[in-house]
Amino acid sequence: MKPIHQDETQNRKHAGKWLVGLTGGIGSGKTTVAECFQDRGIVVIDSDEIAHRITAPGGAAMAAIASAFGSQVVAADGSLDRERMRELVFEDPQQRKRLESILHPMIRQISDDAVLAATSPYVMLAIPLLIESEQARNRVNCIVVVDCPEAQQIERVMKRSGLTEARVQSIIAAQASREQRLAFADAVIENHSTLQALEAQIDALHQRFLSEAAAAFGACASDGGQSPA
């Protein structure tokens, strides 16, 4: 296991919050893993959920997106037409950068506010493209990668979304490779077996993160992030 990123400047930046970055390829099971940590009382801040919120009808990002890309990417209800936008950004990296320049600062601000409000012993940031972003990697104290074989990723995504195998493969190809994710991992959760096996790994990591947070920040971490009265 790799040493954890215990930089003192970063610890001060997050005001006593031990941040665990959770990532993995599409179909790896990040959502299931995040829910398991939530069941253990940990605040999980999901960048995908924030992105959906700010691109819903009347969402904070929709005016800027409509201005940058035109009405072609706005659905009838005023939300982001995700399929149309997906086509645009897959075809043109510059369009992807333009979209990210709108979404990422908003997501970061909302996420930062949620981190400051969190009272769990440590906080988990679920970021699908964590490995692809140096800025995102530098935010967290450690990186957890949810891993499974690519064939299993494809099967899961096809089953839940109805996408073709070729389309799922193109999405996987646009993300960091499995090898790249594992190279950055401080911990790996193997999600190719049973829920019982998954829970056992999460129990072990939960205890590890509780200990690391307490070691980094003392009593404030072990009592749920609250300072003594």
Secondary structure, DSSP 8 states (H G I E B T S, - for coil): -------HHHHHHTTT--EEEEEE-TTS-HHHHHHHHHHTT-EEEEHHHHHHHHTSTT-TTHHHHHHHH-GGGB-TTSSB-HHHHHHHHHH-HHHHHHHHHHHHHHHHHHHHHHHHH--SSSEEEE-TTTTT-HHHHHH-SEEEEEE--HHHHHHHHHHHH---HHHHHHHHHHS--HHHHHHH-SEEEE-SS-HHHHHHHHHHHHHHHHHHHHHHHTHHHHTTS----
